[in-house]
Structures are given as structure tokens and as C-alpha cells.
Amino acid sequence: MHAAAFAWAGLRGEYRAQRVEPAALPAQIAALRRPGVLGANLSLPHKEAALPLLDALSDAARRIGAVNTVIHRGGQLSGDNTDAPGLLRALEDAGVGAQEGAVVVLGAGGAARAAVYAALTGLGREVYVVNRTPQRAQALAAAWVRPQGAALVRAVDVEGVPWEQVGLVINASSAGLGAPEESPLPDFDFGRLPAGAGVYDMVYQPHETRLLRDVRSAGRRGENGLGMLAHQARLAFAAWTGLEVPPQVFLGALHEKLDLKRTAP
Ligand SMILES: NC(=O)c1ccc[n+]([C@@H]2O[C@H](COP(=O)([O-])OP(=O)(O)OC[C@H]3O[C@@H](n4cnc5c(N)ncnc54)[C@H](OP(=O)(O)O)[C@@H]3O)[C@@H](O)[C@H]2O)c1
């Protein structure tokens, strides 16, 4: 995606994937301060471990507790999280989540924290978190309380969700990732959702998961995570270069790389 964006912008930039062992993270982060380096993206487990190694954090990175984008300016490194705004743009593009009602977040890792942040600050909705390990959902919810102590986010089990009041379900768990038959809500009747409600599955490989098949066969709208992946990259590229590259450049590169035409049903 970034190679395509550099080419579109006529820049001689280069984006490299690099495997970094946890013990090497401080040295690798320090190396980003070199002249000519624009920044970096981080993936698990570095998204959380990098926080104390940076000079500044955006509000999103601090509240989510995860950095996916490091921006270098004159020797200073700032951390941002483009997953949350990327998710919001992807929801808008897909027309999923416009329906009023609560948001259900499946999962309790970094992606789930970004989804909760997006749902609260971007959509202004009530949030329910459902996770395979309930204690992790409870810990996530505990981080979001009003100063007076009222809960903004509730950790519940599947039957604790008021499904008839839900407008959007976000799968931020890894269920389905590389496993087309795995679902975070196996055997769930998505007909329990209001007619206009939708499901956003952050998983993009495979592009049609069992979750999305179940959602669509119940007549509800479902969308995979490709749009979010493209938008989080677009926003990172804009932070590094100051250039707004059209989302189609990122999506086009993804489609080509993942060979979606060939795997489409
Ligand atoms: N589209 C995008 O741009 C984008 C961006 C970020 C992340 N993602 C995707 O979001 C997903 C989560 O990423 P993450 O960084 O938050 O990972 P993570 O921190 O490892 O969290 C994984 C979460 O998934 C749950 N989980 C794993 N396997 C499960 C299963 N079989 N059934 C039910 N729950 C399961 C875990 O539950 P436990 O707590 O019980 O272990 C945990 O809550 C991944 O698929 C990732 O690729 C997509």
C-alpha cells in the first residue's frame, strides 16, 4: 500500500517490513530518529510496548494504550493510533453503523480498545464488550468510567447484550483470522439485530468469514476489514508526508496483493 502511495505521490520513499524481537525494540525505535526516516508502523506486541519509548502521544494513542504509527520530526518521535479513525472512515464508506443504537465490540485486545475509543468518541454510542476471556473485557470496560463513576462501557456475556437495541457489531477479535470457519459468535441468530443494524468484521483475510456469511444470510449488512486496513495506512502516510493520497490507491494495492478477484466467491 505504501509503495503504491509513494508512486502515486511521485516520491522516492521506501516502506520496509522488519521483524523486531521485543528486546531489540528500544534500539529500533531510537533508530527512527535518524535523518531521512519519516516514521514507522508497529504491529503486535510492539503497539503497547512502544508507548514509553516515544516523546509524545496523541490523545487516541494514550486512551487506546496502543501506537500503530510513529511519526519522526527533527529527532522527536510521536505516537498515534490510526486504527480508530481508520475504522470510523471505513464504517462511513460502507454505510455500516449509521443505524442508531448501541455498539457491541467483540474482543478485548488492542483492536477492541481502538473500536471502543472510536465508538465512544467518534459515534457517541453506548458500548458493550464481549470477549472469550471475560476478565479482559472487564479490564477494558474499567478503563472507561465517567469522573462520577458511571460506566461508559459494559463488559457482558452474549446473553447480557440487549440485541434489539444494537445498531452496530464490530468484530475486533482474531476469531476468523486465517480461519474461514471460525466465528466469535458461532450459531448466533443475527436476525435478533434490528433490520438496519450492521456488522463490521476487522478480519480481512479471508475476506468473507463465517461471521459475515451468517450476518448476510440473516439479511443484515456485513463488511470486512479491508477498508479499515486501507484507511489506517492512508492516515499514517498523511502523518508522515503531509500528503492526502486517495483511499483508492491503498485499496487498489490491497486488492492486487491479496488477489481478491481470484478468491472472490
Ligand atoms: N482491519 C484492520 O485494519 C485491523 C486493524 C487492527 C487489527 N485488526 C484485526 O483485529 C483482530 C484483533 O487484533 P488485536 O491486535 O486486538 O489482537 P489481540 O490483542 O491479540 O486480541 C485478540 C482478541 O481476540 C480474541 N480471540 C482470539 N481468538 C478467538 C477465538 N477463536 N474466539 C473468540 N475470541 C478470540 C482474544 O480473546 P482472549 O482475550 O480470550 O484471548 C482477544 O480478545 C485481528 O484479527 C487483527 O488482524 C484489523
The ligand as an SDF file (V2000), in Angstrom:
LIG
                    3D

 48 52  0  0  0  0  0  0  0  0999 V2000
   -8.6360   -4.2720    9.5050 N   0  0  0  0  0  0  0  0  0  0  0  0
   -7.6680   -3.6600   10.1600 C   0  0  0  0  0  0  0  0  0  0  0  0
   -7.1090   -2.6450    9.7210 O   0  0  0  0  0  0  0  0  0  0  0  0
   -7.2380   -4.1750   11.5100 C   0  0  0  0  0  0  0  0  0  0  0  0
   -6.5040   -3.3620   12.3880 C   0  0  0  0  0  0  0  0  0  0  0  0
   -6.1450   -3.8800   13.6410 C   0  0  0  0  0  0  0  0  0  0  0  0
   -6.4880   -5.1890   13.9690 C   0  0  0  0  0  0  0  0  0  0  0  0
   -7.1770   -5.9510   13.0710 N   0  0  0  0  0  0  0  0  0  0  0  0
   -7.5740   -7.3240   13.4060 C   0  0  0  0  0  0  0  0  0  0  0  0
   -8.2240   -7.3210   14.6580 O   0  0  0  0  0  0  0  0  0  0  0  0
   -8.0160   -8.5840   15.2930 C   0  0  0  0  0  0  0  0  0  0  0  0
   -7.5680   -8.3990   16.7350 C   0  0  0  0  0  0  0  0  0  0  0  0
   -6.3200   -7.7640   16.7680 O   0  0  0  0  0  0  0  0  0  0  0  0
   -5.6320   -7.3600   18.1740 P   0  0  0  0  0  0  0  0  0  0  0  0
   -4.4160   -6.6120   17.8070 O   0  0  0  0  0  0  0  0  0  0  0  0
   -6.5990   -6.7140   19.0920 O   0  0  0  0  0  0  0  0  0  0  0  0
   -5.2610   -8.8120   18.7420 O   0  0  0  0  0  0  0  0  0  0  0  0
   -5.0580   -9.2740   20.2700 P   0  0  0  0  0  0  0  0  0  0  0  0
   -4.6160   -8.1300   21.1120 O   0  0  0  0  0  0  0  0  0  0  0  0
   -4.2390  -10.4980   20.1900 O   0  0  0  0  0  0  0  0  0  0  0  0
   -6.5340   -9.6660   20.7600 O   0  0  0  0  0  0  0  0  0  0  0  0
   -7.1800  -10.7660   20.2260 C   0  0  0  0  0  0  0  0  0  0  0  0
   -8.5950  -10.8520   20.7930 C   0  0  0  0  0  0  0  0  0  0  0  0
   -9.3080  -11.8530   20.0570 O   0  0  0  0  0  0  0  0  0  0  0  0
   -9.8530  -12.8010   20.9780 C   0  0  0  0  0  0  0  0  0  0  0  0
   -9.8530  -14.1020   20.3090 N   0  0  0  0  0  0  0  0  0  0  0  0
   -8.8030  -14.7210   19.7080 C   0  0  0  0  0  0  0  0  0  0  0  0
   -9.2040  -15.8930   19.1670 N   0  0  0  0  0  0  0  0  0  0  0  0
  -10.5270  -16.0100   19.4260 C   0  0  0  0  0  0  0  0  0  0  0  0
  -11.4900  -17.0150   19.1270 C   0  0  0  0  0  0  0  0  0  0  0  0
  -11.1750  -18.1100   18.4460 N   0  0  0  0  0  0  0  0  0  0  0  0
  -12.7610  -16.8090   19.5380 N   0  0  0  0  0  0  0  0  0  0  0  0
  -13.1030  -15.6910   20.2170 C   0  0  0  0  0  0  0  0  0  0  0  0
  -12.2190  -14.7030   20.5350 N   0  0  0  0  0  0  0  0  0  0  0  0
  -10.9400  -14.8770   20.1470 C   0  0  0  0  0  0  0  0  0  0  0  0
   -8.9560  -12.7540   22.1910 C   0  0  0  0  0  0  0  0  0  0  0  0
   -9.6710  -13.2440   23.2960 O   0  0  0  0  0  0  0  0  0  0  0  0
   -8.9510  -13.6650   24.6850 P   0  0  0  0  0  0  0  0  0  0  0  0
   -8.8350  -12.4010   25.4720 O   0  0  0  0  0  0  0  0  0  0  0  0
   -9.8810  -14.6480   25.2580 O   0  0  0  0  0  0  0  0  0  0  0  0
   -7.6080  -14.2530   24.2910 O   0  0  0  0  0  0  0  0  0  0  0  0
   -8.6410  -11.2620   22.2640 C   0  0  0  0  0  0  0  0  0  0  0  0
   -9.6930  -10.5520   22.8850 O   0  0  0  0  0  0  0  0  0  0  0  0
   -7.0240   -9.3480   14.4090 C   0  0  0  0  0  0  0  0  0  0  0  0
   -7.7560  -10.2240   13.5730 O   0  0  0  0  0  0  0  0  0  0  0  0
   -6.3780   -8.2550   13.5950 C   0  0  0  0  0  0  0  0  0  0  0  0
   -5.9030   -8.7140   12.3260 O   0  0  0  0  0  0  0  0  0  0  0  0
   -7.5630   -5.4770   11.8490 C   0  0  0  0  0  0  0  0  0  0  0  0
  1  2  1  0
  2  3  2  0
  2  4  1  0
  4  5  1  0
  4 48  2  0
  5  6  2  0
  6  7  1  0
  7  8  2  0
  8  9  1  0
  8 48  1  0
  9 10  1  0
  9 46  1  0
 10 11  1  0
 11 12  1  0
 11 44  1  0
 12 13  1  0
 13 14  1  0
 14 15  2  0
 14 16  1  0
 14 17  1  0
 17 18  1  0
 18 19  2  0
 18 20  1  0
 18 21  1  0
 21 22  1  0
 22 23  1  0
 23 24  1  0
 23 42  1  0
 24 25  1  0
 25 26  1  0
 25 36  1  0
 26 27  1  0
 26 35  1  0
 27 28  2  0
 28 29  1  0
 29 30  1  0
 29 35  2  0
 30 31  1  0
 30 32  2  0
 32 33  1  0
 33 34  2  0
 34 35  1  0
 36 37  1  0
 36 42  1  0
 37 38  1  0
 38 39  2  0
 38 40  1  0
 38 41  1  0
 42 43  1  0
 44 45  1  0
 44 46  1  0
 46 47  1  0
M  CHG  2   8   1  16  -1
M  END
$$$$
